[in-house]
Amino acid sequence: MNWEAIIANYPYLVSVIIFGIGIIIVLTQSNLLKKVIGLNIMTSAVFLFYIAFGNIEGGVAPILDPAAPAELYINPLPSGLILTGIVVGFSTSAFALALIVKMFSHYGTINAPDFMKMR
């Protein structure tokens, strides 16, 4: 196994581990609030992956400076996509939390197996 390659690509490994933690939370927890937290952990892992993918070793921010022109710029597209993803993730989480509050006020519980017993 090539440990140098793994160490050099640690952001990818960390993002996969964080995504795995999030998916384990979503699949094993019955509490809907914990499921939303797991989904937020998963989206954070995806954000980390895209930022790591857009990074260039030795690159600088894509701001043009005529006094000191840089030869290597970091791609700004992943950062823009991540900003959009943060807004979408925040609004989705807010909507899910609003639904959980409504479900709790109507049913008195936020555990998923309890909803199946109510049928």
N, C-alpha and C positions, 0 to 999 in steps of 0.2 A: 504494500500500500504506500502511495506517495504522500507522505505527511506534509511535505513542503507545499504541495498544491492545495491541500486541505487548509493549511494555515494561511496561505495567501488568499484563499477564497472564503475566509471565515464569515463575512456578512451573509453569504448565501446559506451557509450551514446554520447560522444563528436564526435566520428567517425561517428555514425549514423546521427547526426545533420549536420556535415560537408558534408557527402555524400548527404543528402537531399538538402542542399544548392546548391551543384554542379549539381544535377539532375534538380532542378528548373531552374537554369541558362541555362542548355542545352535545356530544353523543352520550355522555354518562350522567349528566345532571338532569333532574326532572323539574327543578325550579326554573321558571321562565326568565327570571331576572338574571340568573347565572348563565342561561343560554345566550342572552343578549351580551353579557360580558365576554363570553367565549367568542361570539361573532366579532366583537370589537378587537379582541386579541388577534383573531385571524386577519382582520383587515390591516391591523398594524404590521403584521408580518409581511403582508403583500406590499405595503408601502415601503418597508425596509428593503425588500427584494428589488423593487423598481429603482429606488434611490441608489442601491449598490450597483445595479446594472448600468445606470447612467453615469456612474463615477469613472473618471479616467485618472490613472496614476500620473501625477505631475500636472494635471490640468488646473486651470483657474476658472473663476466665474466668467460667464460670457458677457462681460461688460467691456466695451471697446475703450481703450485708453491710448490716445494717439502718442503720448509721450513714451509709453513702454508697451509696444504691441507684443502680445503673447502669441506664440505659435500654436498652442494647444488649449482649446476651450472644452469645458465640460458641456455635454449635451443638455440644453435647458428643457427639452420636451418631457422627460420623466418628472421633473419638478412641477411642471404645469399640470401634468396628469395627476400627480399626487395631491396637489391643491384641490383639484376637482373631486378626487376621491375622498378627501377629508370632508368636504362639504356634503357630499352624498352620504357618506358614512354617518356623519353627525345627524343629518335629517332622518335617515333611516332608523338610527338608534332612538331619536326623540319620538318618532312615530311608534316604534315598538314599545317604548316605555309608556307612552300614552295609552296604548292598547292594553298593556299589563295593568295599569291603574284602573281602567274601565272594567277589565275582567275581574279584578280583585273586588271592586265595589259591587259588581253584579253577582259573582259566584262566591266570594269570600275566601278564595284561595288562588295561589299562582303556581301550584304544582300541576304539571301536565297529567299525571295519572289520576288525579282527583276529578278532572273534567270527564274522563271516561266513565267514572263511577256515577256521575250525575245524569247520565243518559237514561 
